[in-house]
């Protein structure tokens, strides 16, 4: 009897050890499987985004408010809209540059619609980026490429009142309001125009030459003056944004709209509206090229999906919570 009990005891102990070993192996396999399985990333994840924050000189900007300008008295801007295209993120530390197509990067900024102050970018490869370029307006190359190449751009521009029809194409900017210097309503409608005659003050530039930040002259393409401007903004002095499965970094731009009429060129609105004016439109475009600068970056903001719109407001961006730290601070730079 004693021998039988001892046998049963040894058998039960062996079975317990066997069961424990099996559970351990199962747990290890489960951990290994979880570690090897990549985390699912939403197809609508924001890989990075650009925020356009408008100011008028040293003041924050809002519509329907008086601002003292350098050369046009008191301005009260009632409408501000403009088009951005051809966005490129420039990589660093081994990351390749990423150029979005004109259709992908086409964006209308409308000061009356808060949601449009942000351009959300998707399908950007993981990596580090320290420079962004984009175009103010739409190049004549795209304008002349036909409706298929432009896709929904024409429809969106027309809906926003930023289209002059097939001949003149896109209106790059609508800048309207009241001026004490003019004593009345003023309008600045900017875009590409008809060709500038020879021996004028505005130079002709090869169409392949970009107008870098700080502006450039309009350039002629097939009897037209292409006033689109290529903007280059390097923020390597602030670090780099990190695109990853767990981040949705932000490039925060300061856009000084006081420069529309006073920058490289000084324009007197009391002389009349600037609408389809071959000489002054080129000067406006040169000024617009100077109004963009880097305010700061948020290099490692947590990831989120492209927000839905509701009355032009963002409804699901966790990084817009009150008290969220700005990226221009040294503490954030350490993450890049």
C-alpha positions in Angstrom: 0.0 0.0 0.0 2.8 2.4 0.9 4.5 1.7 -2.4 1.3 2.4 -4.3 0.7 5.7 -2.5 4.2 6.8 -3.1 3.8 5.9 -6.8 0.6 8.0 -7.1 2.3 10.9 -5.3 5.2 10.9 -7.7 2.8 10.6 -10.6 0.7 13.6 -9.5 3.8 15.7 -8.9 5.1 14.8 -12.4 1.8 15.7 -14.0 1.7 19.0 -12.2 5.3 19.8 -13.4 4.3 18.8 -16.9 1.2 21.0 -16.9 3.2 24.0 -15.5 5.9 23.5 -18.3 3.2 23.4 -20.9 1.6 26.6 -19.6 5.0 28.3 -19.5 5.7 27.4 -23.1 2.3 28.6 -24.2 2.8 31.9 -22.5 6.2 32.4 -24.0 4.8 31.6 -27.5 2.0 34.1 -26.9 4.5 36.8 -25.9 6.7 36.1 -28.9 3.7 36.2 -31.2 2.6 39.5 -29.8 6.1 41.0 -30.1 6.4 39.9 -33.7 3.0 41.1 -34.7 3.1 44.8 -35.8 0.6 47.1 -34.2 -2.2 48.0 -36.6 -2.0 51.6 -37.9 -5.2 53.3 -39.0 -5.3 54.1 -42.7 -6.5 57.6 -41.8 -3.6 58.3 -39.4 -2.1 61.7 -39.7 1.6 61.2 -40.4 2.4 65.0 -40.1 0.6 68.2 -40.5 1.2 71.9 -41.3 -0.6 74.6 -39.3 -1.0 78.1 -40.9 -1.2 80.6 -38.0 -2.0 84.1 -39.3 -0.7 87.3 -37.8 -0.7 91.0 -38.8 2.7 92.2 -37.9 3.2 91.7 -34.2 -0.5 91.0 -33.6 -2.7 87.9 -33.8 -5.0 88.1 -36.8 -8.7 87.7 -36.9 -11.2 88.9 -39.6 -13.2 92.1 -39.2 -10.7 93.8 -36.9 -8.8 97.0 -37.4 -5.0 96.8 -37.9 -2.7 99.7 -38.6 -0.6 99.0 -41.7 2.7 100.5 -42.8 1.5 102.2 -45.9 -2.3 101.9 -46.3 -3.7 103.3 -43.1 -6.0 101.2 -41.0 -7.0 97.9 -42.7 -10.0 95.8 -41.7 -9.7 92.5 -43.5 -13.0 90.8 -44.2 -11.9 87.9 -46.5 -8.6 86.0 -46.6 -8.2 82.9 -48.8 -5.3 81.4 -50.6 -4.1 78.2 -52.3 -1.1 76.0 -51.4 0.2 73.1 -53.6 3.3 71.0 -54.3 4.2 70.1 -50.7 7.6 68.4 -50.2 9.0 67.1 -46.8 12.8 67.0 -46.9 14.4 64.1 -45.0 17.5 64.1 -42.8 19.7 61.4 -41.2 19.1 59.0 -44.1 15.4 59.7 -44.7 14.5 60.4 -48.3 12.6 63.5 -49.5 8.8 62.9 -50.0 7.0 65.0 -52.7 3.3 64.9 -52.6 1.5 65.2 -56.0 -0.2 68.6 -56.8 -3.6 67.0 -56.2 -2.6 65.5 -52.8 -1.0 68.7 -51.6 -3.7 71.0 -53.0 -5.1 73.0 -50.0 -7.2 76.1 -49.6 -6.6 78.1 -46.5 -9.7 80.1 -45.5 -9.4 82.3 -42.5 -13.2 82.0 -41.9 -13.0 78.2 -41.6 -10.7 77.1 -38.7 -10.4 73.5 -40.0 -8.5 74.8 -43.1 -5.7 76.3 -41.0 -4.2 72.8 -40.9 -3.1 70.6 -43.8 -3.0 67.0 -42.8 -0.5 64.7 -44.6 -0.9 60.9 -44.9 1.2 58.1 -46.4 4.5 59.8 -45.4 7.2 57.2 -44.8 8.6 56.9 -41.3 11.7 59.0 -40.7 13.0 62.4 -39.7 12.3 65.6 -41.7 13.8 69.0 -41.1 12.6 71.1 -44.1 9.3 71.8 -45.9 8.7 73.3 -49.3 5.4 74.2 -50.9 4.0 76.4 -53.6 1.8 79.4 -53.2 -0.8 79.1 -55.9 -0.9 76.6 -58.8 1.9 76.4 -61.4 1.1 77.0 -65.1 2.5 73.6 -65.7 -0.4 72.1 -63.8 -2.9 74.7 -65.2 -1.9 73.7 -68.7 -2.0 69.9 -68.0 -5.7 69.4 -68.5 -8.6 68.5 -66.3 -7.5 64.9 -65.6 -4.2 66.0 -64.0 -6.1 68.6 -61.9 -8.8 66.2 -60.7 -11.0 67.9 -58.1 -8.8 70.9 -57.7 -10.9 73.0 -60.2 -14.1 72.0 -58.4 -12.7 72.9 -55.0 -11.3 76.2 -56.2 -14.5 77.2 -57.9 -16.5 76.4 -54.8 -14.2 78.6 -52.8 -14.4 81.4 -55.3 -10.7 80.9 -56.3 -11.1 80.2 -60.0 -11.2 82.7 -62.8 -12.2 80.2 -65.5 -10.2 78.1 -67.9 -8.3 81.0 -69.6 -6.9 82.7 -66.5 -7.1 79.6 -64.2 -6.8 79.7 -60.5 -7.1 82.8 -58.3 -4.3 82.2 -55.8 -5.5 84.6 -53.2 -8.5 86.7 -52.2 -7.6 89.5 -49.8 -10.4 92.0 -49.2 -11.5 94.5 -46.7 -11.7 98.2 -45.9 -8.9 100.7 -46.0 -8.8 104.1 -44.4 -6.3 105.2 -47.1 -8.7 104.3 -49.8 -11.7 105.3 -47.8 -13.6 102.4 -49.2 -13.6 98.6 -49.8 -10.5 97.3 -51.4 -9.8 94.0 -53.3 -6.6 92.1 -54.0 -7.2 89.1 -56.2 -3.9 87.5 -57.0 -3.0 84.8 -59.6 -1.2 84.3 -62.9 -1.9 86.9 -65.5 -1.4 87.7 -69.2 2.1 88.3 -70.4 4.0 91.4 -69.3 5.3 93.5 -72.2 9.0 93.9 -72.8 11.0 96.7 -71.2 8.8 96.7 -68.1 10.0 96.8 -64.5 9.1 93.2 -63.9 11.8 90.8 -65.1 11.1 87.5 -66.9 12.6 84.4 -65.3 13.0 80.9 -66.7 9.9 78.9 -65.7 12.0 76.2 -64.0 13.6 78.7 -61.6 11.8 78.6 -58.2 11.0 81.7 -56.3 12.4 80.9 -52.9 11.3 82.4 -49.6 11.7 86.1 -50.0 10.0 86.0 -53.4 11.0 86.2 -57.0 9.7 87.8 -60.1 6.8 86.4 -62.0 7.9 84.3 -65.0 6.3 83.9 -68.4 5.0 80.6 -69.7 3.3 80.6 -73.1 2.0 84.2 -73.1 1.2 84.1 -69.4 3.0 85.3 -66.2 3.2 82.4 -63.7 2.9 84.2 -60.4 3.0 81.0 -58.3 5.8 81.1 -55.7 7.9 78.2 -54.3 8.4 78.6 -50.5 11.3 76.9 -48.8 11.3 76.7 -45.0 14.2 75.0 -43.2 13.6 74.2 -39.5 16.8 72.2 -38.8 17.8 74.8 -36.2 14.7 73.6 -34.2 15.4 70.0 -34.8 13.4 67.6 -36.9 9.9 66.1 -36.9 9.7 62.3 -36.3 7.2 60.5 -38.5 6.4 57.1 -37.0 3.5 54.8 -36.2 3.1 56.5 -32.9 3.5 60.1 -33.8 1.7 62.9 -35.7 4.2 65.8 -35.7 3.3 69.3 -36.5 5.0 72.1 -38.5 3.6 75.4 -37.1 3.9 78.3 -39.6 3.6 82.0 -38.8 1.9 83.8 -41.8 2.2 87.6 -41.6 -0.5 88.9 -43.9 0.6 92.5 -43.4 3.2 91.7 -45.9 0.7 91.2 -48.8 0.9 94.9 -49.4 4.1 95.8 -47.7 7.3 93.7 -48.0 9.6 93.5 -51.0 7.2 95.8 -52.7 5.2 98.6 -51.3 1.7 98.8 -52.8 -0.7 101.7 -52.4 -4.3 100.3 -52.3 -5.6 103.9 -52.6 -4.5 103.8 -56.3 -7.2 101.1 -56.9 -7.9 97.4 -56.5 -5.3 94.9 -57.6 -7.2 92.4 -59.8 -5.7 90.8 -62.9 -3.0 93.5 -63.1 0.1 92.1 -64.8 2.5 94.4 -63.0 1.1 94.7 -59.5 -0.1 91.1 -59.4 3.5 89.9 -59.8 4.5 92.3 -57.0 1.8 91.0 -54.7 3.0 87.4 -55.4 6.6 88.4 -54.5 5.3 89.8 -51.2 3.2 86.8 -50.4 6.3 84.6 -50.8 7.8 86.5 -47.8 4.9 86.1 -45.4 5.6 82.5 -44.4 8.0 81.5 -41.6 8.5 78.7 -39.1 7.0 79.5 -35.7 8.0 76.2 -34.1 7.6 72.5 -34.5 5.9 69.7 -32.4 8.4 66.9 -33.4 6.8 64.0 -31.5 3.1 64.7 -30.9 1.1 61.6 -30.3 -0.6 60.0 -33.3 -4.3 60.6 -34.3 -6.5 60.1 -37.2 -7.5 62.9 -39.7 -10.2 64.8 -37.8 -13.7 65.1 -39.1 -15.1 68.5 -39.8 -18.1 70.1 -38.1 -18.8 73.7 -38.9 -15.2 74.1 -40.0 -13.9 73.0 -36.6 -11.5 70.1 -35.7 -13.3 67.6 -33.6 -10.8 64.8 -32.8 -7.3 66.2 -32.6 -5.8 65.2 -29.1 -2.8 67.5 -29.6 -5.0 70.6 -29.6 -5.9 70.2 -25.9 -5.4 73.3 -23.7 -2.0 73.5 -22.2 -0.3 71.3 -24.8 3.4 72.2 -25.0 4.7 74.1 -28.0 7.5 72.6 -29.9 9.7 75.7 -30.2 10.8 75.1 -26.6 14.1 73.4 -25.9 12.4 70.6 -24.0 10.6 69.5 -27.2 13.7 69.8 -29.3 15.4 67.1 -27.3 12.9 64.6 -28.7 13.9 65.2 -32.3 
